Amino acid sequence: MNDLAIIIVSTNEAHWLPPCLGSVFAHAGGASLDVVVADNSSSDGTRTVVEEEFPEARVVTCENKGFAHANNRALVTCGARYVLFLNPDTEILEGTFAELVDALDRRPTVGLAGVRQVTADGALYPTIRRFPNALRALGDALGERVSSRWSALGEREINLDAYDRETECDWTSGSFMFTRVEAIESAGFLDERFFIYSEEIDLCHRITNAGWEIRHLPFMTILHHASKGGENPRTRGQDAFARLQYARKNFSPAHRAAYRVALALRYSLRTALRGDGARRAAYRAALYQSLGLGDPPFGPPPRQAVRLHTDPEAAVGASDRAAAEG
């Protein structure tokens, strides 16, 4: 059994894979890795890039039914003690996976961990988060100058000192989730009703409910090209839709209503105050979703959680099985 399976979903993101995969293998630190790229119906030669430049990795091809679906399709082919869900637009800068495996081995109550992330300009990217609720959504609507004063009024931890020490948190960014297999087994796979966004909040919520802890561990630093595409109405609208999905799944009816109002206030203020046209258009799309206007940007989700095959032969094609076995 490998120490760590690393799953990277590529949806026409082949150009990110060489620096990402190169840094992954360079920072193994002696840990045994099973690196899997989920080719999410890409048309940019993702499989060719991986097979020609990184033959030590393997590719699982899947139909594009969202981020959670692609991760799950790869996950059923893995056999490791830990699983890392990693974005393709990342690079490992400091630390090794052997150190992270050792850290989790010495912390048997931790089910999922995040690490330090920096952006391309070297700024710290806040990834320590608190679970969303109506009060925090209201605080975020009023701005981080308000929410930063009281933890009850904001999701993000913006005290940068917290990122230099081990810190408990509710959830962490889905761009890097280092997860104990037992935690996934007890909490369940990623919920495929979330096409993209909020699936990591939901997973962390279920892992916490299953009795595990979520931690920020500063033993590794990664570069994350966050917001690389700028403001986009479609993705901003999907984020708002996914947040309401999370609320419908996890909040009471009264709490859901209050949360929707707080989100609508947030996006209304952003729409009114953002000067540039791209940002204003993106927040307007989010506002429409928070008000229940229009269809979800990426289509309606499945009505029920998908029952996942536990047998890899039922989930992947013959060529992918051969790669997994080879």
C-alpha positions in Angstrom: 0.0 0.0 0.0 1.3 3.4 -0.9 1.7 6.2 1.7 -0.1 8.8 -0.4 -2.4 9.0 -3.4 -2.4 12.4 -5.0 -5.4 13.2 -7.2 -5.3 16.1 -9.7 -8.3 17.0 -11.8 -7.5 18.5 -15.2 -10.3 20.1 -17.2 -8.3 21.4 -20.2 -5.5 22.5 -17.8 -2.7 20.5 -19.4 -0.5 23.7 -19.4 -0.4 23.7 -15.5 0.5 20.0 -15.2 4.3 20.0 -15.9 5.2 22.5 -13.1 2.6 20.9 -10.8 3.6 17.3 -11.3 7.3 18.1 -11.4 7.1 19.7 -8.0 5.0 16.9 -6.6 7.6 14.2 -7.5 10.5 16.5 -6.4 9.0 16.9 -2.9 8.1 13.2 -2.3 10.8 13.1 0.4 10.9 9.3 0.3 7.1 8.8 0.6 5.6 6.2 -1.8 3.2 8.1 -4.1 0.4 7.1 -6.4 -0.1 10.2 -8.6 -3.4 10.2 -10.5 -4.6 12.8 -13.0 -8.3 12.7 -13.6 -8.7 13.8 -17.3 -12.1 15.5 -17.1 -13.2 15.3 -20.7 -10.2 17.5 -21.7 -9.5 18.4 -25.4 -6.0 19.8 -24.8 -3.9 16.7 -24.7 -4.0 16.2 -20.9 -3.4 12.5 -21.2 -0.6 12.9 -23.7 1.2 15.4 -21.5 1.1 13.1 -18.5 2.0 9.9 -20.3 4.9 11.4 -22.2 6.4 13.7 -19.6 5.4 11.9 -16.3 5.2 8.1 -17.0 5.4 7.5 -13.2 1.9 9.1 -13.0 -1.3 7.6 -14.4 -4.5 9.0 -16.0 -8.1 8.2 -15.3 -10.5 9.5 -18.0 -14.0 10.6 -16.9 -17.0 12.4 -18.3 -17.1 16.0 -17.1 -19.8 15.9 -14.4 -17.9 18.3 -12.1 -15.0 18.5 -9.7 -16.4 16.2 -7.1 -17.3 13.5 -9.7 -13.8 13.6 -11.3 -12.1 13.3 -7.9 -14.3 10.4 -6.9 -13.7 8.6 -10.2 -9.9 8.7 -9.5 -10.4 7.9 -5.8 -12.0 4.5 -6.4 -8.8 3.4 -8.2 -6.5 4.3 -5.4 -5.1 2.3 -2.5 -3.1 4.4 -0.1 -3.2 5.4 3.6 -3.7 9.1 2.7 -5.3 11.0 -0.2 -4.4 14.5 -1.3 -6.9 16.3 -3.5 -4.7 18.8 -5.3 -5.4 21.6 -7.9 -3.5 21.5 -11.1 -2.6 25.2 -10.8 -0.4 24.6 -7.8 3.3 23.9 -7.2 5.0 22.6 -4.1 7.5 25.1 -2.8 8.7 23.9 0.6 8.3 20.7 2.6 7.9 17.1 1.7 5.1 14.7 1.5 7.0 12.3 3.8 6.9 15.0 6.5 3.2 15.4 6.1 2.6 11.7 6.2 4.6 11.6 9.4 2.8 14.6 10.9 -0.6 12.9 10.3 0.7 9.5 11.6 1.5 11.4 14.9 -1.9 13.0 15.0 -4.4 10.1 14.8 -7.4 12.3 15.5 -6.8 14.6 12.4 -8.9 13.6 9.4 -8.0 16.3 7.0 -5.3 19.0 6.8 -4.4 22.1 4.8 -1.0 23.8 4.4 0.3 27.3 3.7 -0.5 28.7 0.3 0.9 31.7 -1.4 -0.1 33.4 -4.6 2.1 34.1 -7.6 3.1 37.5 -6.2 4.2 35.9 -2.9 1.1 37.0 -0.9 -0.3 34.6 1.7 -3.6 33.1 0.5 -6.0 32.7 3.5 -7.1 29.1 3.7 -8.1 28.7 7.3 -11.9 28.9 7.3 -14.9 28.7 9.6 -18.1 27.0 8.5 -20.6 29.3 6.8 -23.7 30.5 8.6 -26.1 33.4 8.3 -24.2 35.6 10.9 -20.8 35.1 9.1 -22.4 35.8 5.8 -23.7 39.0 7.2 -20.3 39.9 8.6 -18.7 39.2 5.2 -21.4 41.4 3.5 -20.3 44.3 5.7 -16.6 43.7 4.9 -13.6 42.1 6.5 -12.8 45.2 8.5 -16.0 44.3 10.5 -15.7 40.5 10.3 -12.0 40.4 11.3 -12.8 41.8 14.8 -14.9 38.9 15.8 -14.5 35.3 14.6 -18.3 34.9 14.7 -18.6 37.4 11.9 -16.4 36.0 9.2 -15.4 32.8 7.5 -11.8 33.5 6.6 -9.0 33.7 9.2 -7.1 36.9 8.1 -4.7 37.0 11.1 -1.6 36.0 9.1 0.3 34.9 12.2 -2.1 31.9 12.4 -0.7 30.5 9.2 2.8 30.0 10.7 1.6 27.7 13.4 -0.6 24.6 13.7 -4.2 25.8 13.9 -7.5 24.1 14.2 -10.1 25.1 11.6 -13.5 24.1 10.3 -12.5 23.7 6.7 -9.7 24.5 4.3 -9.4 25.3 0.6 -10.2 22.4 -1.8 -7.1 23.2 -3.7 -5.1 21.2 -1.2 -6.8 18.7 1.1 -4.6 16.1 2.7 -7.0 13.5 3.9 -6.8 10.3 6.0 -8.5 7.4 4.2 -10.3 6.3 7.3 -11.9 9.8 7.5 -13.2 9.5 3.9 -14.5 6.0 4.7 -16.4 7.2 7.7 -17.6 10.5 6.2 -18.2 9.4 2.6 -16.8 10.6 -0.8 -17.2 14.0 -2.2 -20.9 14.8 -2.8 -21.4 14.9 -6.6 -24.4 17.1 -6.4 -21.9 20.0 -6.0 -20.7 20.5 -9.6 -17.9 22.9 -8.4 -17.5 25.0 -5.2 -18.6 24.2 -1.6 -17.9 20.5 -2.0 -14.9 20.9 0.2 -16.9 22.7 2.9 -19.5 19.8 2.8 -16.7 17.2 3.0 -15.0 18.9 5.9 -18.4 19.2 7.7 -19.1 15.5 7.3 -15.6 14.6 8.4 -16.0 16.8 11.5 -19.4 15.2 12.2 -17.7 11.8 12.0 -15.5 12.7 14.9 -12.3 13.8 13.1 -10.4 17.1 13.4 -9.5 19.5 10.6 -6.1 21.3 11.0 -3.9 23.8 9.2 -0.3 22.3 9.3 2.5 24.8 8.3 4.9 22.0 7.3 4.5 22.6 3.6 4.1 25.7 1.5 2.6 25.7 -2.0 2.1 28.2 -4.8 -1.5 28.5 -5.8 -2.4 30.5 -8.9 -5.7 31.5 -7.3 -8.2 33.7 -9.3 -6.0 33.2 -12.3 -8.8 33.8 -14.7 -10.0 37.0 -13.1 -13.7 37.7 -12.4 -16.1 35.5 -14.3 -19.9 35.8 -14.0 -20.4 32.1 -14.7 -18.1 30.9 -11.9 -19.1 33.6 -9.4 -22.7 32.7 -10.0 -21.9 29.0 -9.6 -20.2 29.8 -6.3 -23.4 31.5 -5.0 -25.5 28.6 -6.2 -23.3 26.1 -4.5 -23.4 28.0 -1.2 -27.2 27.7 -1.3 -26.9 24.0 -2.1 -24.8 23.7 1.1 -27.4 25.6 3.1 -30.2 23.5 1.8 -28.4 20.4 2.8 -27.1 21.5 6.2 -29.3 24.3 7.6 -32.8 24.5 9.0 -35.5 26.2 6.9 -35.2 29.4 9.0 -31.4 29.4 8.9 -31.5 28.9 5.1 -33.8 31.9 4.7 -31.5 34.1 6.8 -28.5 32.9 5.0 -30.0 33.6 1.6 -30.8 37.2 2.7 -27.3 37.7 4.0 -25.8 36.4 0.7 -28.1 38.6 -1.3 -27.1 41.6 0.8 -23.4 40.8 0.2 -23.7 40.5 -3.5 -26.0 43.6 -3.7 -23.3 45.7 -2.0 -20.5 44.2 -4.1 -22.5 44.9 -7.3 -23.1 48.5 -6.2 -19.6 49.2 -4.9 -17.3 47.4 -7.4 -16.1 50.0 -9.9 -14.9 47.8 -12.7 -17.3 46.2 -15.2 -16.0 42.7 -14.9 -16.3 42.5 -11.1 -19.7 44.2 -11.2 -21.0 41.7 -13.8 -19.6 38.8 -11.7 -21.3 39.9 -8.5 -24.5 40.6 -10.4 -24.6 37.0 -11.6 -24.0 35.9 -8.0 -26.8 38.1 -6.8 -29.2 36.6 -9.3 -28.4 33.1 -8.1 -28.8 34.2 -4.4 -32.3 35.5 -5.3 -33.1 32.2 -7.1 -33.2 33.9 -10.6 -32.1 31.9 -13.6 -30.7 28.4 -14.0 -27.5 27.3 -12.3 -24.5 28.3 -14.6 -23.3 24.6 -14.9 -26.8 23.1 -15.1 -29.0 21.5 -12.5 -27.3 19.0 -10.1 -28.3 15.4 -9.7 -31.4 15.1 -7.4 -29.7 12.5 -5.2 -26.2 11.8 -4.0 -24.5 9.4 -6.4 -23.9 5.9 -5.1 -20.3 5.2 -5.8 -18.9 1.9 -7.0 -16.4 0.4 -4.6 -15.0 -1.8 -7.4 -12.6 0.2 -9.7 -13.6 -2.1 -12.6 -17.1 -0.6 -12.5 -15.9 3.0 -12.5 -13.0 3.2 -15.0 -12.2 1.9 -18.4 -9.9 -1.0 -19.3 -6.9 1.2 -20.2 -7.2 3.0 -16.9 -7.4 -0.3 -15.0 -4.3 -1.5 -16.7 -2.5 1.7 -15.7 -3.7 1.3 -12.2 -2.5 -2.3 -12.0 0.8 -1.7 -13.9 
